[in-house]
Amino acid sequence: MSQKINIIGSGFSSLAASCYLAKAGYQVEVFEKNSTVGGRARQFKKEGFTFDIGPTWYWMPDVFERFFADFDKKTSDYYQLEKLDPAYQVYFDKDDSILIPGNLNEIYDNFEKEEAGSADKLEKFITKARDNYDIAIKDLVYRPGVSPMELVTPETAKRLGRFFTNISQEVRKDFSNKKLRKILEFPVLFLGAKPSDTPAFYSFMNYADFGLGTWHPKGGMYKVIEGIKDLAESYGVIFHLNSPVEKIITEKGKAKGLVVNGKEHFADIVLTGADYHHSEQLLPEKLRQYSSNFWEKKTFAPSSLLFYVAFDKKIKNVSHHTLFFDSNFEDHAKDIYDDPRWPDNPLFYASFPSITDDSCAPEGKEAGIFLIPLAPDLEDTPEIREHYFNIILDRFERITGQKLKSNIIFKESFCVNDFKEAYNSYKGNAYGMANTLFQTAFLRPKLRSKKVEHLYFTGQLTVPGPGVPPSLISGKLAAGLIEKNEKK
């Protein structure tokens, strides 16, 4: 009889792991506390509008293709992709923006227009970034973080210096134009840390950005979740919704199953894709690997204040993805990482999926998603949320030259308290643990418990790190460890 595995949570990493494990012959059951699968990648629908609650950027399409290819499938078997052109737009002030085209040669041209000689510099920078991408995404990130020797290869030995310089240094030695610097430093924000704290090796994110482009799954990112769930169910995975896990059952230092809604569900193996810190709280204290002090000392990726806004007209002078860098980047970064507080003048991001995808809003109307990155664990009240909505909408109106407040049909918000309540997120972080030099690969929390047999972890707080593609990879790594270590 095949072994049974209970999985906590149904985010990208848990879903991916469930597919690999079920394909390998395990009996897999997934327990999700919310009413739909997806973890942080859920969807919100109202009055004909559709919003992705969590991730809105589809980068690294090769990682998704590689995942589905492991099951002899293609992404197109589950959802349809469109490459965005422009990929996104960056505003620096009123009537002052730069478009990032969907074509690399056009990006070179746009850089050259801003700073003479920057096209050649960018080409060299992207060549190095592609080199890093080939090493990282095609090799290193598919290693389980068990040993530091995983990072030691002939290729990484040649590039050791890239781990001990940072993205900011790498960008600023070649580019003097402040706008271009901001654009080149932007992609590593997906890794959850300041560019000045992110190793230069992570410039592979710039290749993911400019080289591979930005894509949109028709119907939103949730279509990807639905596709992976369909794949999992085709292999016999069983999903339990509205099923918050109250306890990981242990006996003599071994995981034996879960307590869900007061009922025991026994299994041979437990894998948790829920927040790592929360997952360990489901164990007796003596069986937890990491102390409160451990978590306190770690650098976490930001939380976010998000607004989901329905407009009764189409929005002008914006792209599907639009970044507002009209305030001081360094000041906002300090408010997140150095001296946590609500920012005085925040940078923000806006997404209008209905520009590309008419399924996201009724005809003639627009679905808008606004995001402000924040330090985790800040005070979160309705009054503070409303104050910041007014701040960013005032700036949005001024910069894009249009009035919108009277055109709002409805708006909903999501912030620190919601991340804690909906996802048991440590301090309400949105993206997990940042990928700094000392929080990379084998230095991250482990995929396998060192104190409880048959207990494993996956997701953004473990290997390889934050983001949707890394979460898919994390699910594969955790499943691989289970197959390696749990064979009877």
C-alpha positions in Angstrom: 0.0 0.0 0.0 1.3 3.4 -0.9 2.4 5.9 1.7 0.0 8.7 2.7 1.1 12.4 2.8 -0.8 15.3 4.4 0.0 18.7 3.0 -0.7 21.9 4.8 -1.7 24.8 2.6 -2.4 25.1 -1.2 -0.2 27.8 -2.4 2.1 27.4 -5.5 4.7 25.4 -3.6 2.2 23.0 -2.0 0.3 22.5 -5.2 3.6 21.8 -7.1 4.7 19.3 -4.4 1.3 17.6 -4.5 1.7 16.9 -8.2 5.2 15.5 -8.0 4.3 13.3 -5.0 1.1 12.0 -6.4 2.8 11.2 -9.7 5.4 9.3 -7.6 2.6 7.1 -6.2 1.9 8.7 -2.8 -1.6 9.2 -1.5 -1.8 13.0 -1.2 -4.4 15.1 0.7 -4.1 18.9 0.9 -5.6 20.9 3.7 -6.4 24.6 3.0 -7.7 26.9 5.7 -9.5 29.2 3.2 -12.5 28.5 1.0 -10.4 28.3 -2.2 -7.0 26.9 -3.2 -4.1 29.2 -4.0 -2.7 30.4 -0.7 -1.6 34.0 -1.3 -2.5 33.7 -5.0 -6.2 33.8 -4.5 -8.7 35.8 -6.6 -11.4 38.3 -5.8 -14.5 38.8 -8.0 -17.3 41.4 -7.6 -19.8 43.0 -9.9 -18.1 41.6 -13.0 -14.6 42.6 -12.0 -11.8 40.1 -11.4 -8.7 40.9 -9.3 -5.7 38.7 -8.4 -5.4 39.2 -4.6 -1.7 38.2 -4.6 0.9 37.8 -7.4 0.2 39.8 -10.6 3.5 39.5 -12.4 4.2 36.5 -14.6 8.0 36.3 -15.1 10.4 33.4 -15.9 8.0 31.6 -18.2 10.7 28.9 -18.7 10.2 27.8 -15.0 6.5 27.3 -15.6 7.1 25.4 -18.8 9.7 23.2 -17.0 7.2 22.4 -14.3 4.5 21.3 -16.6 6.9 19.4 -18.9 7.7 17.2 -15.8 4.2 15.9 -16.3 4.4 15.8 -20.1 2.2 18.9 -20.3 2.5 22.4 -21.5 1.2 25.7 -20.0 -1.1 26.0 -23.0 -2.9 22.9 -21.8 -4.2 24.9 -18.9 -4.1 28.6 -19.7 -3.3 31.0 -22.5 -0.3 33.5 -22.2 0.1 36.9 -23.8 3.4 38.7 -23.8 3.0 42.3 -22.7 4.3 45.1 -24.9 5.1 47.4 -23.2 6.1 45.1 -20.4 5.5 48.0 -17.9 5.8 51.7 -17.5 7.7 53.7 -14.9 6.7 57.2 -13.8 9.2 59.6 -12.3 6.9 62.7 -12.3 4.1 64.2 -14.3 4.5 63.6 -18.0 7.8 61.9 -17.2 7.8 58.2 -17.7 9.8 55.5 -19.4 8.2 52.5 -21.2 9.9 49.2 -21.0 9.1 47.5 -24.3 8.6 43.7 -24.7 11.6 43.6 -27.1 15.2 43.7 -25.8 16.5 45.8 -28.7 13.9 48.4 -28.2 14.8 48.5 -24.5 18.4 49.3 -25.5 17.1 52.1 -27.7 15.0 53.6 -24.8 18.0 53.5 -22.5 20.2 55.3 -25.1 17.6 58.0 -25.4 17.9 58.7 -21.6 21.7 58.4 -21.4 24.1 58.4 -24.3 26.3 55.2 -24.3 23.9 53.3 -22.0 22.7 50.9 -24.7 26.2 49.4 -25.0 26.5 49.3 -21.2 23.1 47.7 -20.8 23.9 45.0 -23.4 27.0 44.0 -21.5 25.0 44.1 -18.2 22.3 41.9 -19.6 24.9 39.5 -21.1 26.3 39.0 -17.6 22.8 38.7 -16.2 21.9 36.0 -18.7 25.1 34.2 -17.7 23.9 34.4 -14.0 20.4 33.2 -15.0 21.8 30.2 -16.8 23.7 29.2 -13.7 21.1 30.0 -11.1 17.7 29.2 -12.6 18.8 26.3 -14.8 21.0 24.7 -12.1 21.6 26.1 -8.6 18.0 26.9 -7.5 17.1 23.2 -8.2 19.3 22.1 -5.4 17.7 21.5 -1.9 19.9 23.7 0.3 21.2 20.8 2.3 24.9 21.6 2.0 27.0 24.7 1.2 28.9 22.4 -1.3 25.8 22.7 -3.6 27.0 26.2 -4.5 30.5 25.1 -5.4 30.7 24.4 -9.1 33.3 25.3 -11.7 30.9 28.0 -12.9 30.2 29.6 -9.5 33.9 29.5 -8.6 34.6 31.8 -11.6 32.0 34.2 -10.4 32.6 34.3 -6.6 33.0 38.0 -6.6 29.4 38.5 -7.7 28.3 37.1 -4.3 30.3 39.7 -2.4 29.2 42.8 -4.3 25.6 44.0 -4.5 23.2 45.0 -7.2 23.4 48.7 -6.4 27.2 48.7 -6.8 26.9 46.7 -10.0 24.3 49.1 -11.5 25.9 52.4 -10.3 29.4 51.7 -11.6 28.0 51.7 -15.1 24.9 53.9 -15.1 24.9 57.5 -13.8 21.3 58.3 -14.9 19.1 58.1 -11.8 16.0 56.9 -13.7 17.9 54.0 -15.4 19.4 53.1 -12.0 15.9 52.8 -10.5 14.7 50.6 -13.4 17.7 48.3 -13.1 17.4 48.0 -9.3 13.6 47.4 -9.4 13.6 43.6 -10.3 15.5 42.5 -7.2 12.7 43.9 -5.1 10.9 40.7 -5.9 13.6 39.0 -3.8 12.5 41.0 -0.8 15.5 43.0 0.0 17.2 46.3 -0.8 19.4 46.3 -3.9 22.3 47.3 -1.6 21.7 44.1 0.4 21.2 41.8 -2.6 24.2 40.0 -4.1 25.2 41.1 -7.6 24.7 37.5 -8.7 21.0 38.2 -8.5 21.2 40.4 -11.6 19.7 37.3 -13.2 16.4 39.0 -12.3 17.3 41.7 -14.9 17.5 39.0 -17.5 14.2 37.6 -16.4 12.8 41.1 -16.8 14.3 42.4 -20.0 15.4 39.1 -21.7 12.4 36.9 -21.0 9.8 39.6 -20.7 6.5 40.0 -18.8 3.5 37.9 -19.6 -0.2 37.7 -18.7 -2.3 34.6 -18.3 -5.7 35.3 -19.7 -8.1 35.4 -16.8 -5.3 36.4 -14.4 -2.7 34.6 -12.3 -5.3 32.5 -10.7 -5.7 30.6 -13.9 -2.2 29.2 -13.2 -3.4 28.0 -9.8 -6.5 26.4 -11.3 -4.3 24.7 -13.9 -1.9 23.2 -11.3 -4.9 22.1 -9.2 -6.4 20.3 -12.2 -3.1 18.6 -12.8 -2.9 17.5 -9.2 -6.5 16.1 -9.3 -5.7 14.2 -12.4 -3.1 12.3 -10.3 -5.6 11.7 -7.5 -4.8 14.5 -5.1 -7.7 15.2 -2.7 -8.3 18.8 -1.5 -10.0 19.8 1.8 -11.1 23.5 1.9 -12.1 25.5 5.0 -9.8 23.1 6.8 -7.4 25.0 9.1 -4.8 22.8 10.7 -4.7 23.1 14.5 -1.8 20.7 15.3 0.8 18.5 13.7 0.4 15.1 15.4 3.7 13.7 16.6 4.7 10.5 18.4 8.2 9.7 19.6 9.6 12.4 17.5 7.8 11.4 14.3 5.1 13.2 12.4 1.9 11.2 12.3 -0.6 13.4 10.7 -2.7 16.5 11.4 -5.6 17.7 13.6 -8.0 19.7 11.4 -11.2 21.2 12.7 -10.9 18.9 15.8 -10.5 15.8 13.7 -7.4 13.6 13.4 -6.1 12.8 9.9 -3.2 10.3 10.1 -0.5 10.0 7.6 3.0 8.6 7.1 4.5 12.0 6.1 3.6 15.6 6.6 4.6 18.4 4.3 3.7 22.0 5.1 3.6 24.8 2.7 2.1 27.2 5.2 4.1 30.0 6.7 7.2 28.2 8.2 7.1 30.1 11.5 3.4 29.3 11.9 3.9 25.7 10.9 6.4 25.2 13.8 3.9 26.6 16.2 1.8 23.6 15.4 4.4 21.5 17.1 5.4 21.1 20.8 8.1 23.7 21.6 10.8 21.1 22.1 10.3 19.9 18.5 10.6 23.3 16.9 13.9 23.9 15.0 14.0 27.6 15.2 13.5 29.9 18.2 11.6 33.2 18.4 15.0 34.9 18.5 16.0 33.2 15.2 12.9 34.6 13.4 13.3 38.0 15.0 16.9 38.4 13.6 15.9 37.5 10.0 15.3 40.0 7.2 11.8 39.5 6.0 10.4 40.7 2.7 8.0 43.6 2.9 4.3 43.4 3.7 2.0 45.4 1.5 -1.1 47.7 1.5 -3.2 46.6 -1.4 -6.3 48.2 -2.9 -8.6 46.5 -5.4 -10.5 49.3 -7.2 -13.3 49.1 -9.7 -13.6 52.2 -12.0 -16.6 53.1 -14.1 -14.4 54.2 -17.0 -11.1 53.3 -18.8 -7.9 54.7 -17.3 -5.6 56.9 -19.5 -1.9 57.3 -19.6 -1.0 54.0 -17.9 0.1 50.5 -18.9 -1.0 47.1 -17.6 1.8 47.3 -15.0 2.8 50.8 -13.9 5.4 51.8 -11.3 5.4 55.2 -9.6 8.9 56.1 -8.7 8.2 59.8 -8.2 9.3 59.7 -4.5 12.7 58.9 -2.9 13.5 55.2 -3.2 16.1 55.2 -0.5 13.8 56.9 2.1 11.1 54.4 1.4 13.6 51.5 1.7 14.7 52.8 5.1 11.1 52.9 6.3 10.8 49.2 5.3 14.2 47.7 6.4 16.1 50.1 8.7 13.6 52.0 10.8 10.2 50.3 10.2 7.4 52.8 10.0 4.7 54.0 7.7 6.4 55.9 4.9 5.7 59.6 4.4 5.9 59.5 0.6 5.7 55.9 -0.6 6.6 54.5 -3.9 3.7 52.4 -5.3 2.7 50.1 -8.1 -0.6 49.9 -10.0 -1.8 47.1 -12.2 -4.7 47.4 -14.7 -5.2 43.9 -16.0 -8.3 44.9 -17.9 -6.1 46.9 -20.3 -4.9 43.5 -21.6 -7.7 41.2 -20.6 -11.3 42.1 -21.1 -12.4 39.3 -18.8 -11.1 41.3 -15.8 -13.7 44.1 -16.1 -17.1 44.9 -17.8 -16.8 46.7 -21.1 -15.8 50.3 -20.8 -14.6 49.9 -17.2 -11.3 49.2 -15.5 -10.0 47.0 -12.7 -7.2 48.6 -10.8 -4.8 47.0 -8.2 -2.6 49.4 -6.2 0.2 48.2 -3.9 2.4 50.0 -1.4 5.4 48.0 0.0 5.5 48.2 3.8 7.6 47.0 6.7 6.0 43.9 8.3 4.1 44.2 11.6 3.1 47.8 11.3 -0.1 49.1 13.0 -2.9 48.5 10.6 -6.3 50.3 10.9 -9.0 51.4 8.5 -8.1 55.0 9.0 -4.5 54.4 8.1 -5.5 52.5 5.0 -7.8 55.3 3.9 -5.2 57.9 4.5 -2.7 56.1 2.2 -5.3 55.4 -0.5 -5.9 59.2 -0.7 -2.2 59.9 -0.8 -1.5 57.6 -3.8 -4.7 58.4 -5.7 -3.9 62.1 -5.4 -0.5 61.5 -6.8 -1.9 59.1 -9.5 -4.3 61.7 -10.6 -1.7 64.5 -10.8 0.9 62.4 -12.5 -1.3 60.8 -15.1 -3.5 63.9 -15.6 -6.9 62.6 -14.9 -9.6 62.7 -12.2 -10.8 59.4 -10.9 -12.2 59.6 -7.4 -15.7 60.2 -8.6 -15.4 57.2 -10.9 -14.8 54.6 -8.2 -17.6 52.0 -8.1 -16.1 50.1 -5.1 -12.7 49.4 -3.5 -11.5 46.7 -1.1 -8.2 46.7 0.8 -5.8 44.1 2.1 -2.9 44.8 4.5 -0.8 43.5 7.4 -3.7 42.2 9.5 -5.2 40.4 6.6 -1.9 38.7 5.7 -1.7 37.5 9.3 -5.4 36.3 9.4 -5.6 34.8 5.9 -2.2 33.2 5.7 -0.8 33.0 9.3 2.0 35.1 7.8 4.8 36.0 10.2 4.4 39.6 11.1 2.1 40.0 8.1 4.9 39.7 5.6 3.7 39.4 2.0 6.7 37.6 0.2 8.5 35.5 2.8 12.1 35.8 3.8 14.4 38.1 1.8 17.2 36.6 -0.3 20.2 38.4 1.2 23.7 37.0 1.1 23.3 35.3 4.5 19.7 34.1 3.7 20.5 32.3 0.5 20.5 28.5 -0.4 21.8 26.4 2.5 21.5 29.4 4.9 17.7 29.4 4.7 15.4 27.4 6.9 15.6 23.8 5.9 13.2 21.8 3.7 13.4 18.8 6.1 12.9 19.0 9.9 16.0 18.1 11.9 13.9 17.4 15.0 10.8 15.6 13.6 11.0 12.6 11.4 8.8 12.5 8.3 8.1 16.3 8.5 9.0 18.6 5.6 8.6 22.2 4.6 8.2 24.1 1.4 7.4 27.7 0.3 8.8 31.2 0.4 10.6 31.0 3.8 12.7 28.0 2.7 14.6 27.1 -0.4 15.0 28.8 -2.9 13.1 31.9 -1.8 10.4 34.4 -2.5 8.4 34.6 -5.7 6.1 32.4 -7.8 8.7 30.6 -9.9 10.9 29.9 -6.8 7.7 28.5 -5.1 7.1 26.1 -7.9 10.8 25.0 -7.6 10.5 24.7 -3.8 7.6 22.3 -4.2 9.7 20.2 -6.5 12.7 20.2 -4.1 10.6 19.2 -1.1 8.9 16.4 -3.1 12.3 15.2 -4.2 13.7 15.1 -0.7 10.6 13.1 0.4 11.1 10.6 -2.4 14.8 10.2 -1.5 14.4 9.9 2.2 11.0 8.2 2.7 11.2 5.1 0.6 10.2 2.0 2.5 
